[in-house]
């Protein structure tokens, strides 16, 4: 047992030397993932960066006339809808294209929707009929937001812009900040964080971790020429493959730590714990490593390994559930999709980052099971593989 442990340590040392000579593989494993996060952070990660204001239209149904129920006498209220329009004009995030008074223009909303269809505006802010009355009597004023949802990534950004105008409205009129915006969603990205960056980083992480893990390992066996000669030494096949797994798992740990640090540095809004996020990234990366080593043990040439990688990764993407919902697939494809690891990557990462759920759930244990099966198959194939000296 002592001799076997010494051989394993020497083999791990050899693997690190081989890895150090392969600068391209080190670049892919350790530099590319944080570099992708840096690019995302520089392009989408600054919520305070100067961006063009969002074109909008305000349609007001509000009336500042109050009729007493007992004697039907009229009284004037503060015209809060016009004060809100002033707040919209004061906001740096909104550009008021037009204000419609629906009490005078009966086709106001239809005209506003035509603006939306023509892409002249991105959001319609509708002020209801009792807006001033509710505020006058100390109740929250309700504002309806109709946003262009053709670009789903921009919805939260537009809602946040309306939120900014309401803050200005409340501040300018010394009101108690009781307000409600129709469309404000639970688990949304809070103010001060870039919604685009957080949306993209959640989407990219699972693809990148599994993809980089596969790319780093698909050639580690099939391209290693001295494998056959190595088998003539006292080193066992079990020790050779174990050394490769341990070496690349240590690289995976460094990769995950650098990813988390870089993502947080550029404004990742993390609801869950750092440990849960690290474990999620590790199990995704380990599944990618296991799949890459499995392809490498299965392949006889580099060309065959590259072709298998390309075909496998395309299937993983198509059945990941991100572009095509898994529930919309035929039953037999749903079964295949839930077996493949990438369909569990985005739900696992998303639930930790945006909802603060624990890593230990269905997706985690499915990935763990898939990776262990791949590891077992790799050892079986490598053990029975014949090499010519």
HELIX and SHEET records of a PDB file:
HELIX    1   1 UNK A    2  UNK A   21  1                                  20    
HELIX    2   2 UNK A   23  UNK A   26  1                                   4    
HELIX    3   3 UNK A   27  UNK A   32  3                                   6    
HELIX    4   4 UNK A   33  UNK A   44  1                                  12    
HELIX    5   5 UNK A   80  UNK A   90  1                                  11    
HELIX    6   6 UNK A  108  UNK A  117  1                                  10    
HELIX    7   7 UNK A  131  UNK A  136  1                                   6    
HELIX    8   8 UNK A  152  UNK A  154  5                                   3    
HELIX    9   9 UNK A  155  UNK A  172  1                                  18    
HELIX   10  10 UNK A  195  UNK A  217  1                                  23    
HELIX   11  11 UNK A  227  UNK A  230  1                                   4    
HELIX   12  12 UNK A  237  UNK A  265  1                                  29    
HELIX   13  13 UNK A  274  UNK A  298  1                                  25    
HELIX   14  14 UNK A  302  UNK A  318  1                                  17    
HELIX   15  15 UNK A  326  UNK A  328  5                                   3    
HELIX   16  16 UNK A  331  UNK A  339  1                                   9    
HELIX   17  17 UNK A  342  UNK A  355  1                                  14    
HELIX   18  18 UNK A  362  UNK A  384  1                                  23    
SHEET    1   A 5 UNK A  94  UNK A 101  0                                        
SHEET    2   A 5 UNK A  54  UNK A  60  1                                        
SHEET    3   A 5 UNK A 123  UNK A 127  1                                        
SHEET    4   A 5 UNK A 141  UNK A 147 -1                                        
SHEET    5   A 5 UNK A 179  UNK A 182  1                                        
SHEET    1   B 2 UNK A  65  UNK A  67  0                                        
SHEET    2   B 2 UNK A  74  UNK A  76 -1                                        
END                                                                             
